[in-house]
Amino acid sequence: MDLSNNGLDHVDEIIELMFNYIGMLKAEGPKEWIHKEQGAPMSLAINAASKLRYIPFEDILSSSYLLTKYDPERIKELLDKLTPANMYVRVVARKFKGQEGSTIEPIFGTEFIEKDIDEVTMQNYENALKTSHPAFRLPKKNGYIATNFDQKPREPIKSDHPRLIVDDSWSRVWFKQDDEYNMPKQEIRFVAQLYTKILALRFFSNSGFRALATFSVKRHTTQIWLI
């Protein structure tokens, strides 16, 4: 963890917050839907291809991971080991150079001080592990993650051009079946004329991006285009 200069003056408080978060994870328990979150297919393919020279083909997908399946008991076992008693803290910064009682490492000449964490601080860490913090919570379940990948039957009639399937006072909808790759795709365009300021869309669109449902925004003199 990288700390600012101010953060170095609050190491104990930061560690307490860390145990607040671990305690929240223990209280919430393992969530299978997090295990099934959408990954990045392109990155997975590139990473897998780069390993073919060194790793047997049948082990490519599992070679980088210890958890190859959703195992809530193993997750709980790991969380139970994340305790203050099992913790080793190392704080590295130039500001500690030349402190009284420091020791010089004989090989590289690194200066360090080694000491036990006092009982009061350890008790604070233990209390933090059992105390909830209002700022820490699991993210909401992403409603955009697909679960049904069955494609609808293809239309028997092929066409080289999109056809208009809805044309009313609210919308005009065009449809073109992908006859070459049979990939499910859609593009929806909205045009809105704005008379006031709006919040950033990134806050609301993050779940969609993680599910690979992307959009772009383009400016116009009096309008925005959301594609």
MARLUM-248562 format. One record per residue (C-alpha): x, y, z; residue number from 1. Coordinates in steps of 0.2 Angstrom, whole numbers, padded with zeros to 4 digits. Layout:
N
<drenlo x="X" y="Y" z="Z" i="NUM"/>
...
// end
This chain:
227
<drenlo x="0000" y="0000" z="0000" i="1"/>
<drenlo x="0007" y="0017" z="-0005" i="2"/>
<drenlo x="0005" y="0031" z="0008" i="3"/>
<drenlo x="0006" y="0050" z="0007" i="4"/>
<drenlo x="0017" y="0059" z="0019" i="5"/>
<drenlo x="0001" y="0062" z="0029" i="6"/>
<drenlo x="-0003" y="0044" z="0028" i="7"/>
<drenlo x="0014" y="0039" z="0036" i="8"/>
<drenlo x="0008" y="0048" z="0052" i="9"/>
<drenlo x="-0008" y="0038" z="0053" i="10"/>
<drenlo x="-0002" y="0020" z="0050" i="11"/>
<drenlo x="-0011" y="0012" z="0065" i="12"/>
<drenlo x="-0027" y="0020" z="0060" i="13"/>
<drenlo x="-0025" y="0014" z="0042" i="14"/>
<drenlo x="-0022" y="-0004" z="0048" i="15"/>
<drenlo x="-0037" y="-0002" z="0059" i="16"/>
<drenlo x="-0048" y="0002" z="0043" i="17"/>
<drenlo x="-0040" y="-0012" z="0034" i="18"/>
<drenlo x="-0047" y="-0024" z="0048" i="19"/>
<drenlo x="-0063" y="-0015" z="0047" i="20"/>
<drenlo x="-0064" y="-0020" z="0029" i="21"/>
<drenlo x="-0059" y="-0038" z="0032" i="22"/>
<drenlo x="-0072" y="-0039" z="0046" i="23"/>
<drenlo x="-0085" y="-0033" z="0034" i="24"/>
<drenlo x="-0080" y="-0047" z="0021" i="25"/>
<drenlo x="-0081" y="-0060" z="0035" i="26"/>
<drenlo x="-0098" y="-0054" z="0040" i="27"/>
<drenlo x="-0105" y="-0054" z="0022" i="28"/>
<drenlo x="-0098" y="-0071" z="0018" i="29"/>
<drenlo x="-0093" y="-0077" z="0001" i="30"/>
<drenlo x="-0104" y="-0072" z="-0014" i="31"/>
<drenlo x="-0105" y="-0083" z="-0029" i="32"/>
<drenlo x="-0110" y="-0069" z="-0040" i="33"/>
<drenlo x="-0094" y="-0060" z="-0037" i="34"/>
<drenlo x="-0085" y="-0076" z="-0043" i="35"/>
<drenlo x="-0095" y="-0075" z="-0059" i="36"/>
<drenlo x="-0092" y="-0057" z="-0063" i="37"/>
<drenlo x="-0089" y="-0053" z="-0081" i="38"/>
<drenlo x="-0070" y="-0054" z="-0085" i="39"/>
<drenlo x="-0061" y="-0047" z="-0100" i="40"/>
<drenlo x="-0061" y="-0060" z="-0114" i="41"/>
<drenlo x="-0048" y="-0051" z="-0125" i="42"/>
<drenlo x="-0035" y="-0050" z="-0110" i="43"/>
<drenlo x="-0039" y="-0068" z="-0106" i="44"/>
<drenlo x="-0035" y="-0074" z="-0124" i="45"/>
<drenlo x="-0019" y="-0064" z="-0126" i="46"/>
<drenlo x="-0013" y="-0070" z="-0109" i="47"/>
<drenlo x="-0017" y="-0088" z="-0112" i="48"/>
<drenlo x="-0009" y="-0088" z="-0129" i="49"/>
<drenlo x="0007" y="-0080" z="-0122" i="50"/>
<drenlo x="0009" y="-0095" z="-0110" i="51"/>
<drenlo x="0008" y="-0109" z="-0123" i="52"/>
<drenlo x="0027" y="-0110" z="-0125" i="53"/>
<drenlo x="0029" y="-0114" z="-0106" i="54"/>
<drenlo x="0013" y="-0122" z="-0100" i="55"/>
<drenlo x="0004" y="-0138" z="-0105" i="56"/>
<drenlo x="-0012" y="-0134" z="-0115" i="57"/>
<drenlo x="-0024" y="-0142" z="-0103" i="58"/>
<drenlo x="-0017" y="-0131" z="-0089" i="59"/>
<drenlo x="-0017" y="-0114" z="-0098" i="60"/>
<drenlo x="-0033" y="-0107" z="-0090" i="61"/>
<drenlo x="-0029" y="-0113" z="-0072" i="62"/>
<drenlo x="-0011" y="-0110" z="-0072" i="63"/>
<drenlo x="-0012" y="-0092" z="-0065" i="64"/>
<drenlo x="-0025" y="-0096" z="-0051" i="65"/>
<drenlo x="-0026" y="-0106" z="-0035" i="66"/>
<drenlo x="-0045" y="-0105" z="-0034" i="67"/>
<drenlo x="-0051" y="-0114" z="-0050" i="68"/>
<drenlo x="-0069" y="-0115" z="-0044" i="69"/>
<drenlo x="-0080" y="-0107" z="-0032" i="70"/>
<drenlo x="-0076" y="-0114" z="-0015" i="71"/>
<drenlo x="-0085" y="-0104" z="-0001" i="72"/>
<drenlo x="-0077" y="-0114" z="0013" i="73"/>
<drenlo x="-0059" y="-0111" z="0006" i="74"/>
<drenlo x="-0063" y="-0093" z="0006" i="75"/>
<drenlo x="-0069" y="-0093" z="0024" i="76"/>
<drenlo x="-0053" y="-0102" z="0028" i="77"/>
<drenlo x="-0043" y="-0089" z="0021" i="78"/>
<drenlo x="-0052" y="-0075" z="0029" i="79"/>
<drenlo x="-0050" y="-0083" z="0046" i="80"/>
<drenlo x="-0032" y="-0082" z="0044" i="81"/>
<drenlo x="-0032" y="-0063" z="0041" i="82"/>
<drenlo x="-0030" y="-0058" z="0059" i="83"/>
<drenlo x="-0019" y="-0046" z="0069" i="84"/>
<drenlo x="-0010" y="-0061" z="0076" i="85"/>
<drenlo x="-0005" y="-0067" z="0059" i="86"/>
<drenlo x="0001" y="-0050" z="0053" i="87"/>
<drenlo x="0018" y="-0043" z="0049" i="88"/>
<drenlo x="0019" y="-0025" z="0046" i="89"/>
<drenlo x="0033" y="-0016" z="0036" i="90"/>
<drenlo x="0033" y="0003" z="0034" i="91"/>
<drenlo x="0046" y="0009" z="0022" i="92"/>
<drenlo x="0050" y="0028" z="0021" i="93"/>
<drenlo x="0065" y="0040" z="0020" i="94"/>
<drenlo x="0059" y="0049" z="0035" i="95"/>
<drenlo x="0064" y="0035" z="0046" i="96"/>
<drenlo x="0083" y="0036" z="0041" i="97"/>
<drenlo x="0094" y="0039" z="0056" i="98"/>
<drenlo x="0082" y="0035" z="0069" i="99"/>
<drenlo x="0089" y="0030" z="0086" i="100"/>
<drenlo x="0090" y="0011" z="0089" i="101"/>
<drenlo x="0091" y="0007" z="0070" i="102"/>
<drenlo x="0100" y="-0008" z="0064" i="103"/>
<drenlo x="0111" y="-0009" z="0048" i="104"/>
<drenlo x="0107" y="-0024" z="0037" i="105"/>
<drenlo x="0125" y="-0031" z="0033" i="106"/>
<drenlo x="0123" y="-0036" z="0014" i="107"/>
<drenlo x="0114" y="-0020" z="0007" i="108"/>
<drenlo x="0117" y="-0008" z="0021" i="109"/>
<drenlo x="0098" y="-0005" z="0023" i="110"/>
<drenlo x="0094" y="0003" z="0039" i="111"/>
<drenlo x="0079" y="-0004" z="0049" i="112"/>
<drenlo x="0071" y="-0005" z="0066" i="113"/>
<drenlo x="0062" y="-0021" z="0072" i="114"/>
<drenlo x="0050" y="-0021" z="0086" i="115"/>
<drenlo x="0034" y="-0030" z="0092" i="116"/>
<drenlo x="0017" y="-0021" z="0091" i="117"/>
<drenlo x="0011" y="-0016" z="0108" i="118"/>
<drenlo x="-0004" y="-0024" z="0117" i="119"/>
<drenlo x="-0015" y="-0009" z="0116" i="120"/>
<drenlo x="-0012" y="-0007" z="0097" i="121"/>
<drenlo x="-0015" y="-0025" z="0094" i="122"/>
<drenlo x="-0031" y="-0024" z="0104" i="123"/>
<drenlo x="-0037" y="-0009" z="0093" i="124"/>
<drenlo x="-0034" y="-0020" z="0078" i="125"/>
<drenlo x="-0044" y="-0034" z="0086" i="126"/>
<drenlo x="-0058" y="-0023" z="0090" i="127"/>
<drenlo x="-0058" y="-0016" z="0072" i="128"/>
<drenlo x="-0060" y="-0033" z="0065" i="129"/>
<drenlo x="-0076" y="-0035" z="0075" i="130"/>
<drenlo x="-0083" y="-0017" z="0071" i="131"/>
<drenlo x="-0092" y="-0012" z="0056" i="132"/>
<drenlo x="-0087" y="0005" z="0047" i="133"/>
<drenlo x="-0101" y="0014" z="0037" i="134"/>
<drenlo x="-0089" y="0018" z="0022" i="135"/>
<drenlo x="-0086" y="-0001" z="0019" i="136"/>
<drenlo x="-0098" y="-0012" z="0010" i="137"/>
<drenlo x="-0098" y="-0024" z="-0005" i="138"/>
<drenlo x="-0103" y="-0017" z="-0022" i="139"/>
<drenlo x="-0121" y="-0020" z="-0028" i="140"/>
<drenlo x="-0124" y="-0035" z="-0039" i="141"/>
<drenlo x="-0121" y="-0030" z="-0057" i="142"/>
<drenlo x="-0138" y="-0032" z="-0065" i="143"/>
<drenlo x="-0130" y="-0031" z="-0083" i="144"/>
<drenlo x="-0121" y="-0048" z="-0081" i="145"/>
<drenlo x="-0128" y="-0060" z="-0094" i="146"/>
<drenlo x="-0134" y="-0077" z="-0088" i="147"/>
<drenlo x="-0143" y="-0083" z="-0103" i="148"/>
<drenlo x="-0132" y="-0085" z="-0119" i="149"/>
<drenlo x="-0145" y="-0094" z="-0130" i="150"/>
<drenlo x="-0148" y="-0085" z="-0146" i="151"/>
<drenlo x="-0165" y="-0083" z="-0154" i="152"/>
<drenlo x="-0168" y="-0092" z="-0170" i="153"/>
<drenlo x="-0161" y="-0084" z="-0185" i="154"/>
<drenlo x="-0173" y="-0077" z="-0198" i="155"/>
<drenlo x="-0173" y="-0087" z="-0214" i="156"/>
<drenlo x="-0173" y="-0071" z="-0225" i="157"/>
<drenlo x="-0156" y="-0063" z="-0228" i="158"/>
<drenlo x="-0155" y="-0045" z="-0231" i="159"/>
<drenlo x="-0140" y="-0034" z="-0236" i="160"/>
<drenlo x="-0148" y="-0019" z="-0228" i="161"/>
<drenlo x="-0156" y="-0014" z="-0211" i="162"/>
<drenlo x="-0175" y="-0014" z="-0211" i="163"/>
<drenlo x="-0186" y="-0002" z="-0201" i="164"/>
<drenlo x="-0196" y="-0012" z="-0188" i="165"/>
<drenlo x="-0203" y="0002" z="-0177" i="166"/>
<drenlo x="-0208" y="0019" z="-0183" i="167"/>
<drenlo x="-0219" y="0030" z="-0172" i="168"/>
<drenlo x="-0219" y="0046" z="-0163" i="169"/>
<drenlo x="-0207" y="0040" z="-0150" i="170"/>
<drenlo x="-0194" y="0030" z="-0160" i="171"/>
<drenlo x="-0187" y="0023" z="-0176" i="172"/>
<drenlo x="-0179" y="0006" z="-0174" i="173"/>
<drenlo x="-0169" y="-0002" z="-0188" i="174"/>
<drenlo x="-0164" y="-0021" z="-0188" i="175"/>
<drenlo x="-0151" y="-0030" z="-0197" i="176"/>
<drenlo x="-0147" y="-0048" z="-0194" i="177"/>
<drenlo x="-0129" y="-0053" z="-0193" i="178"/>
<drenlo x="-0128" y="-0066" z="-0207" i="179"/>
<drenlo x="-0109" y="-0068" z="-0207" i="180"/>
<drenlo x="-0104" y="-0071" z="-0189" i="181"/>
<drenlo x="-0121" y="-0073" z="-0180" i="182"/>
<drenlo x="-0116" y="-0061" z="-0166" i="183"/>
<drenlo x="-0129" y="-0053" z="-0155" i="184"/>
<drenlo x="-0126" y="-0034" z="-0156" i="185"/>
<drenlo x="-0137" y="-0019" z="-0155" i="186"/>
<drenlo x="-0134" y="0000" z="-0156" i="187"/>
<drenlo x="-0146" y="0012" z="-0148" i="188"/>
<drenlo x="-0144" y="0031" z="-0151" i="189"/>
<drenlo x="-0153" y="0044" z="-0140" i="190"/>
<drenlo x="-0153" y="0063" z="-0144" i="191"/>
<drenlo x="-0157" y="0074" z="-0129" i="192"/>
<drenlo x="-0158" y="0093" z="-0129" i="193"/>
<drenlo x="-0152" y="0099" z="-0112" i="194"/>
<drenlo x="-0156" y="0115" z="-0102" i="195"/>
<drenlo x="-0147" y="0111" z="-0086" i="196"/>
<drenlo x="-0131" y="0103" z="-0079" i="197"/>
<drenlo x="-0131" y="0084" z="-0077" i="198"/>
<drenlo x="-0121" y="0072" z="-0066" i="199"/>
<drenlo x="-0106" y="0062" z="-0074" i="200"/>
<drenlo x="-0113" y="0047" z="-0082" i="201"/>
<drenlo x="-0098" y="0036" z="-0077" i="202"/>
<drenlo x="-0105" y="0034" z="-0059" i="203"/>
<drenlo x="-0121" y="0026" z="-0066" i="204"/>
<drenlo x="-0113" y="0017" z="-0081" i="205"/>
<drenlo x="-0099" y="0007" z="-0072" i="206"/>
<drenlo x="-0109" y="-0009" z="-0070" i="207"/>
<drenlo x="-0113" y="-0008" z="-0089" i="208"/>
<drenlo x="-0095" y="-0006" z="-0094" i="209"/>
<drenlo x="-0090" y="-0021" z="-0083" i="210"/>
<drenlo x="-0103" y="-0031" z="-0092" i="211"/>
<drenlo x="-0096" y="-0025" z="-0109" i="212"/>
<drenlo x="-0111" y="-0014" z="-0113" i="213"/>
<drenlo x="-0102" y="0001" z="-0119" i="214"/>
<drenlo x="-0108" y="0018" z="-0125" i="215"/>
<drenlo x="-0100" y="0034" z="-0131" i="216"/>
<drenlo x="-0106" y="0053" z="-0129" i="217"/>
<drenlo x="-0103" y="0066" z="-0143" i="218"/>
<drenlo x="-0106" y="0084" z="-0141" i="219"/>
<drenlo x="-0117" y="0095" z="-0153" i="220"/>
<drenlo x="-0121" y="0114" z="-0152" i="221"/>
<drenlo x="-0137" y="0111" z="-0143" i="222"/>
<drenlo x="-0138" y="0093" z="-0140" i="223"/>
<drenlo x="-0128" y="0077" z="-0134" i="224"/>
<drenlo x="-0128" y="0061" z="-0143" i="225"/>
<drenlo x="-0128" y="0045" z="-0132" i="226"/>
<drenlo x="-0123" y="0030" z="-0143" i="227"/>
// end
